[in-house]
Amino acid sequence: MTNDMIFDDLDEKMTDFKSFGVHLLLPLILTLFFIQALRVYVPGVYISIFHVVFQDPGWMSSLFILVTIVFFFIPCITNFLCKKFSPKKIALISIIAIVILRVLMAIPLPSLPFDLVAPGFPATFETVLASLIIMFYGFFLGAFLGNGVQTNSSLTGKTQLNFFSIAMIGAFLTDMILRTFGVTLDPTLLTWPLIPSLWFIFQYLGIVIQIPLALVVLFIAWKYLDLSFENQEIPPDDKSTGRSKNLMIVLSLSLAFFLYLETNLLLYPNTIAQYTGTNYAMINPIVIIATAVSLILLLFVSDKIILNKIFIIVINAILLVALVLMLFVGSLLSYGGAIFIAISQVFFFIDFYLVIRFLGTYQFRWNKIKAISNAYALNIGIMILFDFLYDFTTDHAFTISAFRYLGPHLLTIGGIFMVALSILIIYLNKEEKSS
């Protein structure tokens, strides 16, 4: 009798480093690079809006950053490129591009010589690199996961999705741990990276982490990528089965609001601390532990429980209550509200797992490469749109007075949409099974 747990599949399929590297370590590290790029790009857009609105020195380069939003829709051609060349070639090119761009982004550029020629160039350059990483990750996601779900012979589509979901959540956890110990530019629990006299030394610490990770990715891709591309046949679209546009919008919206809430709130425990008037040093470990707990639940709890309709409704109700309490009465609840929302991070990642599973298993009219790459492009576009709106409620609230103080309301709208869409997905999944 099987327990229908992801850990059972791991124990059975991960028999050597080759399988572990291709199906877990490779997507984990690449997703980590994607998350790091997303955290650079979103603030970069916020700063660019400021420079463009007030036409500060270097505002033309800031305008170019806003134009990079077009990059995020280019992964829609992944299916065409895979047919023209092959899914493996597109995945390999994407992996190499992401690795090179991430290493370049980790190299601190001296500001002074560049500022003399083009004011703000180092920050602009870093943001553009981040936008390219986000774009190439879309190509990788479509070619690697799409091809694996529909044609891979060594793993079933469900197992492939399970492993990829675990790898993605593991990447979020890894990112939180790395930031805690101060190997990025974010404020950390440790103060030594922020000591001015030592900054010129410590700013290179990120390279010490990124280069080994990049080499591991290149080694796995070069040696073992064939394991995930045993069959590269791309099936034609089947217009007689499944839904397409409406369901794709539902899934893309759900992913967009997940990333929107994560990049503006839950990936930054200091934001939770600000809303609740608590100490960041106490909230950060709770968020990390909650993310680890979500991984443990997904590994060791049966899918019959995780994807149960009642369970999904209950956890999403708790999640929404926690979000509303923190945003509007967080200062009154103090540590109670902060801990509540931090623990609710578990439910965010269960919703995330739900969307990824449904995206890969539902029978769309399109093949999986087209379905996943189109959903990714739409998801990133919607997320950036809400980031723009959120920016005008915070950093640029003085620009449009109507948006002033609406930040918590916009985050609440994002939470309501994500909760409603997660519940809708469960009902659509039940309907698909019954039909």
Phi, psi and omega in degrees: 000126180270149180269353180058041178252148178297326181299326178299317178295319178300314182296327183276318189268328184276072184270346180208174182294329181301309180294316179299317182295313184288316189268345180234304187292317180299306178295330179297311183291319179294323176292325175300315178298321178297315180297316179298321178294320179297321180290336175277320187291315184300309175297327178298322177294318178303313181294321181297319178302317180300313183293323181290317181299318184259003178048051175290167175305132182085014184292337178294321177292328176293324177297324178296324177300319179295329179291335181296348176303331178300329181304328189287347178264351180295327177302349176299340180268010181304316181298318178298315181294322179295323177290324183288320183247277172177152179302322182295316181297318180295318178296316182294316178299318180297317180298312180298317180297315180299316182297312181297315181296321181292321178294318177299321180292334182279347181276115180290125178269135175294132187285318192302305183297326180286322181296332179294328181269311182222101181306132178078012185300313182304315179294320178296316181300316180297318181293321178295318177301318179298319180295324179290323176298316179298320179295310182292332176296326176296318175298314180299315183299314180295313184288314185284303184285317180299312179295319182295321182292321189264339186229347188298132183265340182275336178230145173288161179301320180296316180295319178301316179294320178301312182295318181293321178297316178298319179297319181293316178292324174299327178293319176299317180296316179298318179299317179297319181293316179299318179293327179298322183267006166084034178257019171227183183276359181287152171302138187234175174291331181263139185267348186297331178290345185259005178288117187306317184293338181254000186300320184294341175271311187287341180293342179268000181296328179301325180296323180299329178275316189289321183296312176300320178297319179296319180293322178297316179299313181296321179297312181296316182296318184288323186269321194236004185298334179304332182300329181267001182227045178294330178229123183243021179288126181260112182289151178287162176295144178242098184286353181272354185229149172071177176258172178224276193294312184298314180292323178299321178295319179300311181293318181294319177299317181298314177295321181298315181288330173299309180293325179298313179291323180293312185286341180253352186216292194281337174286351183236091179302337177294332176291317175300316180297324180293316180293329186254357181065037182246181183268123180303321183297338179267328183283321183305311179298327180294319178296318179297315180296319179298320178295319177297322179296321178298322177296316180297317179299315182292329180284320193246357178253138184298146175301331180298333177271311183301319183261016177289137185301314182295318180300314181297318180296316182295311183293327179287328175295316178297316181300314182294319178298316179299319181295313181296316180299317182294318185288328188248332177228026183301321181294332178282323182280336178054235186294331177299313179292321181295316180293322180301310182289326179296317179293328180294349174305328177304315184288327176302315183285332174293319175299319179300315178299319179301314182294316180298316179299315184290322179299323183274337186258339183288143181274095176277166172291332181272159171289167189294327179298313180292318182298313184289317181292322177293318178298320179297312182298315179295320180299312181294320179299315180294319180300314180296322178301313180290330174297319175302310181299318181295324179299324180282356173260351183237272186299325184243034181297335181281347181285312178238105188299333181296336181273352187299135178068013181265004181305307179300324180293320180292321176296322178295319177300317177300318178295318179297316179298315183296317179296312182297319181290324178296318178292321178298320180299319179299317179294321177295323178295318177297319180296320180295318180294320182290332179276000000 
